[in-house]
Amino acid sequence: MILNTMSVEGSRVLMVGDKLSTDIVGAGNAGLTSVLVKTGEFRESDLDNEIKPDFIFDHVGQLRRLFE
């Protein structure tokens, strides 16, 4: 995995996506921090799923909150 090559911990990498079954599951499988954005493929019913992202934002512009 590229993270090993670069000596980066997965928990220090953000996977940002709008689909639980691919983006958020993939992030979890890779040990990455997951961010679900409520755009694109996202549906409100997704929030009732057992798959839980680390963070949920209305749009990608809110990502800056993680770095303040």
C-alpha positions as CSV (number, residue, x, y, z in Angstrom):
1,M,0.0,0.0,0.0
2,I,1.2,3.5,-0.8
3,L,0.9,4.5,2.8
4,N,3.5,2.1,3.8
5,T,5.9,3.3,1.1
6,M,5.4,6.9,2.3
7,S,5.5,5.9,6.0
8,V,2.1,7.5,6.7
9,E,-0.4,6.2,9.2
10,G,-3.8,5.6,7.7
11,S,-5.5,7.5,10.5
12,R,-3.7,10.6,9.3
13,V,-5.3,10.3,5.8
14,L,-8.8,11.4,4.9
15,M,-11.0,9.6,2.5
16,V,-13.8,11.9,1.4
17,G,-16.8,10.5,-0.4
18,D,-20.5,10.6,-0.9
19,K,-21.3,6.8,-1.0
20,L,-21.3,4.6,2.1
21,S,-21.0,1.3,0.3
22,T,-17.8,2.2,-1.6
23,D,-16.1,5.3,-0.2
24,I,-16.7,4.9,3.5
25,V,-16.4,1.1,3.5
26,G,-13.2,1.4,1.5
27,A,-11.7,3.9,3.9
28,G,-12.5,1.7,6.8
29,N,-11.0,-1.3,5.2
30,A,-7.8,0.6,4.5
31,G,-7.7,2.1,8.0
32,L,-8.3,5.6,6.8
33,T,-10.3,8.4,8.5
34,S,-13.6,8.6,6.6
35,V,-15.6,11.7,5.8
36,L,-19.1,11.4,4.3
37,V,-20.3,14.5,2.4
38,K,-24.1,14.9,1.8
39,T,-23.8,15.5,-2.0
40,G,-23.8,13.5,-5.1
41,E,-24.7,9.8,-4.3
42,F,-25.7,10.6,-0.7
43,R,-29.3,10.0,0.4
44,E,-30.7,10.9,3.9
45,S,-31.6,7.2,4.4
46,D,-27.9,6.4,4.3
47,L,-27.7,7.7,7.8
48,D,-29.7,4.8,9.1
49,N,-27.1,2.4,7.8
50,E,-24.8,0.4,10.1
51,I,-21.8,1.8,8.2
52,K,-20.7,4.9,10.0
53,P,-18.2,7.4,8.8
54,D,-15.9,9.2,11.2
55,F,-17.3,12.6,10.1
56,I,-20.3,13.8,8.2
57,F,-20.4,17.2,6.4
58,D,-23.0,18.9,4.3
59,H,-20.4,19.8,1.6
60,V,-16.7,19.5,1.1
61,G,-16.2,23.2,2.0
62,Q,-16.7,22.2,5.6
63,L,-13.6,20.0,5.6
64,R,-11.6,23.0,6.8
65,R,-13.2,22.5,10.2
66,L,-11.0,19.5,10.7
67,F,-7.9,21.6,10.4
68,E,-8.8,24.6,12.6
